[in-house]
Amino acid sequence: MSEQQSYDSAEFQKFLDEQQYSRNRILRYEKIFGVDFVSTGGISTTREFVKMLKLKKGQKVLDVGCGIGGSAFHMNIEYGAHVEGFDLSRNMIDIANERAQKYNLKDVSFSVEDATLVEFPEATFDVIYSRDTILHIADKLALFKQFCKWLKPGGTLMISDYCCTPNKWSKNYSAYVAQRGYNLLSVKDYGKTIGQAGFVDVQDIDYTSGFIEILKGELELFATTKEDFINEFSEKDYDAINGGWSDKVERCTGGDQKWGLFIARKRA
């Protein structure tokens, strides 16, 4: 496996806002994920996962790596939750705040924060929720300990994230992980790390087969929008997204890349 990448917050933020998540790239990603989303499956997986949380009106949710706000909007509108979201990408947060204002939502808030540096008072949140974000962070144990501290007793943690095979990686996958600066664990090791942070009732679910089907579905739907997409962006942008999704399918079917869903509870 490739070595874990070093982490420099300022440099990583610059990379996100100038390259991976420039405003143009965010808006083109939204075309395949769905309105208000830059996370796998868009509203469909959000509905599925959030339903498991059994949110109650007025509960406080922290959305770590909130993107452009889709999950926060759903939890607020459908369940009446108070949602505080943060992301390291300024472009993501700018769009999230624009959308929250557009939808006239009062109980959602978004800010630019680094998950490894931000602080919240102990026992602040009923739920901590994160979608495909923590793959960037090397010291997951330290972060999960913070999550446990920030949750109220009996509170729930839910994370989806990119994971990896516990076996030797292919050269192509090692190069991909190194280029993205990802720090990946196997699904089982990810779940163990959550348990080591003090959580109980940890569920570590290998969701890779579902991930593949979601990706294929997104590709099929995206193909039907090709002409409109190219008119709004460019053929180069279309090919970049289409190729990126196809590569994800190939990495997953080849056994290197995994997708995990993790649910755990802070002891009451």
C-alpha positions, 0 to 999 in steps of 0.5 A, a space after each residue: 500500500 502507499 504511504 499515508 499522506 502528510 496533511 497541511 490544512 492551508 495547502 489542502 484548502 488551496 488544492 480544494 478551492 483552486 483545483 478539485 472543488 473550484 466553483 465550476 467543478 462543484 457545479 458540474 459535479 452537481 449535475 451528476 449527483 443531483 441538485 444541492 449534492 456533491 455526495 454519492 447517490 445524492 438525495 436517494 442515499 441521503 434519504 436512505 441513510 438519514 432515515 436510519 437516524 430516526 431524527 426528532 424535531 429540534 435535534 442538533 446535527 453536525 454535518 462534517 464535510 457538508 459540501 453544498 448543503 444537500 443533506 443539511 437541507 433534507 434533515 432540516 426540511 423533512 425532520 425539523 433538525 437544527 443542522 450546523 455544517 462545515 467544510 474546508 472548501 470555501 467554494 462549497 460553503 459559499 454555495 451552501 449559504 447561497 442555497 440556504 438563503 434561497 430556500 429561506 432556511 433559518 435552522 441551518 448554518 454553514 462555515 469554513 472549518 478544518 475538522 482536525 482543528 475546529 472545537 465544539 463544547 462537550 455534549 453539543 450534538 445529538 448526531 454527527 453525520 459525514 459523507 465521504 470526507 474523512 478519507 482525507 484525514 490521517 489521524 482518524 482516531 483523534 478525530 473520532 475521539 473529538 466526535 465522541 466528545 462533541 456528542 451528547 450521551 446516547 448520541 449517534 455517529 453516521 459516516 460514509 467513506 471511501 475505504 480500501 481492500 486490506 490486501 495489496 493494492 494495484 499500482 494504478 490504485 496506489 497512484 490514484 490514492 497518492 495523487 488525491 492525498 487520501 488516507 484509507 482504511 479497510 472497512 473493518 479497520 475503520 469500524 475498529 478505529 471508531 470503537 477505539 475512540 469510545 463508541 459502542 454498537 459500532 456497525 461497519 457495513 461494506 456497501 461497495 456493491 451498492 456503491 457500484 450500482 449507484 455509480 452505474 445509475 448515475 452514469 446512465 442518467 448523466 448520459 441522457 443529459 449529455 447535450 444540455 451538459 455540454 451546452 452549459 459546460 463543455 465536452 471536456 467537462 462531460 468526458 472528465 466526469 464520465 471517465 471519473 465515474 467509470 474509473 470508480 466502477 473499475 476500481 471497485 469491481 477490481 477489488 481495490 476500492 471499497 465504500 463503507 457505511 458506519 453507524 455507532 453510538 456514544 454510551 448513554 
